[in-house]
Amino acid sequence: MLTIESRVEVMNRLGRAMADPTRSRILLTLLERPAYPAELARDLELTRSNVSNHLACLRDCGIAVAAPQGRQTRYEIADPHLSWALTALVEISLAVDEAAPCLDLACSVPGCSDTKVFA
């Protein structure tokens, strides 16, 4: 049974995984279909090394699993329930004020740094 503390840790892991734009792109691809690192690198125009590092993070967080197939390794979302939840999450419409300044000085979202507020 999950405790409040372990539920918070699950949410933190998901949040950290999805906070990175590259990992989010990889996750969106894996929601569509299982994929090999070389495919992900090609389709997302990333280096194999970059993709491998992000896949390791997703695997270590328990979000993706590696399925060896001969000399290659295929990646997929770890659990069908997680696939369903992530799909539901990305289909949500958010009411975002794009003119609102970003308060996170460490924010890595492209273009966001243009609107940071420095107190």
C-alpha positions in Angstrom: 0.0 0.0 0.0 1.3 3.4 -0.9 1.7 5.9 1.9 1.3 9.7 1.5 5.1 10.0 1.4 5.5 7.4 -1.3 2.7 9.0 -3.3 4.5 12.3 -3.1 7.7 10.6 -4.3 5.8 9.1 -7.2 4.5 12.5 -8.2 7.9 14.0 -7.8 9.5 11.4 -10.1 6.8 12.0 -12.7 7.2 15.7 -12.4 11.0 15.6 -12.8 10.6 13.3 -15.8 8.1 15.4 -17.6 9.8 18.8 -16.6 12.5 18.2 -19.2 11.4 19.0 -22.8 13.5 16.2 -24.3 12.1 13.6 -21.9 8.6 14.9 -22.6 9.2 14.4 -26.3 10.5 10.9 -25.8 7.5 10.1 -23.5 5.0 11.4 -26.1 6.6 9.1 -28.7 6.5 6.1 -26.4 2.8 6.8 -25.8 2.3 6.3 -29.5 4.4 3.2 -29.8 7.4 1.3 -28.3 10.7 2.5 -29.9 14.4 1.8 -30.1 16.9 4.5 -29.1 18.2 4.8 -32.6 14.6 5.5 -33.9 14.0 8.0 -31.1 17.3 9.8 -32.0 16.4 9.9 -35.7 12.8 10.9 -35.3 13.4 13.6 -32.6 16.7 14.8 -34.2 18.8 14.1 -31.1 22.0 12.3 -30.6 22.0 8.6 -29.5 23.9 9.6 -26.4 21.4 12.2 -25.4 18.5 9.8 -26.0 20.2 7.0 -24.0 20.8 9.4 -21.0 17.1 10.4 -21.0 15.9 6.8 -21.4 18.1 5.9 -18.4 16.4 8.6 -16.4 12.9 7.4 -17.5 13.8 3.8 -16.7 15.3 4.7 -13.3 12.2 6.6 -12.4 10.1 3.6 -13.3 8.3 5.3 -16.2 9.8 3.4 -19.1 11.0 -0.2 -19.3 13.7 -1.7 -21.5 12.8 -4.9 -23.4 15.9 -6.6 -24.9 15.3 -7.9 -28.4 18.3 -9.7 -29.7 21.1 -7.1 -29.9 18.7 -4.2 -29.6 16.7 -2.8 -26.7 13.2 -1.5 -27.2 11.6 1.0 -24.8 8.0 1.3 -23.8 5.9 2.9 -21.1 6.3 0.7 -18.0 2.6 0.1 -17.2 -0.7 0.4 -19.2 -2.2 2.4 -16.4 0.6 4.9 -16.7 0.1 5.1 -20.4 -3.6 5.8 -19.8 -2.8 8.5 -17.1 -0.2 10.2 -19.2 -2.5 10.3 -22.3 -5.3 11.8 -20.1 -2.9 14.3 -18.7 -1.7 15.6 -22.1 -5.2 15.9 -23.4 -6.1 18.3 -20.6 -6.6 21.9 -21.8 -4.9 24.4 -19.5 -5.8 28.0 -19.2 -2.4 29.6 -19.3 -1.7 33.3 -19.4 1.3 33.4 -21.8 2.0 37.0 -20.8 2.5 36.0 -17.2 6.2 36.1 -16.2 8.0 32.9 -15.2 9.0 33.0 -11.6 11.4 30.0 -11.8 14.9 31.3 -12.4 16.1 27.7 -13.3 13.3 27.2 -15.8 14.6 25.4 -19.0 11.5 25.8 -21.1 12.6 27.4 -24.5 11.5 31.1 -24.7 10.5 31.2 -21.0 13.6 33.1 -19.9 12.4 36.1 -21.9 9.6 36.6 -19.4 11.4 35.9 -16.1 10.8 38.2 -13.2 13.8 39.1 -11.2 13.0 40.3 -7.7 
